[in-house]
Amino acid sequence: MEIRPTVAIDGPAGAGKSTVAKEVAKNLNIDYLDTGAMYRAVTYIALRDYWDLHNEEELNEKIQDLEFKIKTSERGETITIINGEDVTPFIRSAEINQNVSFIAKSSAIRKKLVLLQRQLGEMGGIVMDGRDIGTRVLPQAPYKFFLTASLGERAKRRYKELVTKDPNLNIKEVEKDIAKRDNIDKNREIDP
């Protein structure tokens, strides 16, 4: 009988969650889900379609109209499809980084995405990474890990990831954005 474990990997931005999670999924030959990609995908749609990121009623209404499909590419990357559109190529920009915390703190959006993530986790055979996977999304997961690193190290990791898309990027701005996001994530009302 093949064992199909559920693995939860938590930690702050830039700590290496995705790197480790992809490797674990590859070694166990199971699926990988970057839950942050889901929030980033919603952020992309929200910015593209001019949603009011500070209007909870509007966010609640808009999130209900989104149909998600998540799959894993041959390279182990999470592909996020919303309403039939693959939005994956658009979700790793500085603009998304600067706005994703507004989406992630919305109770309506969190409710919908956590439900989807739980459904995937309950099927087993998946490694999920995110900020609240082990505490909120999959608290009963048999395998849970928390990864972290210093703010400076996390900024270096994120800068290296983003500078290929934006050569004008400044590492101090990346560090400032991560610190701001950490503060928002730690102090948000829903699932801090």
ABEGO torsion letter per residue (X at the ends): XBBBBBBBBBEBBGAGAAAAAAAAAAAAGBBBBBAAAAAAAAAAAAAAAGBBAABAAAAAAAAAABBBBBBBBAAGBBBBBBGGBBAAAAAABAAAAAAAAAAAABAAAAAAAAAAAAAAAAAEGBBBBEAAAAAAABAABABBBBBBBBAAAAAAAAAAAAAAABAABBAAAAAAAAAAAAAAAAABABGX
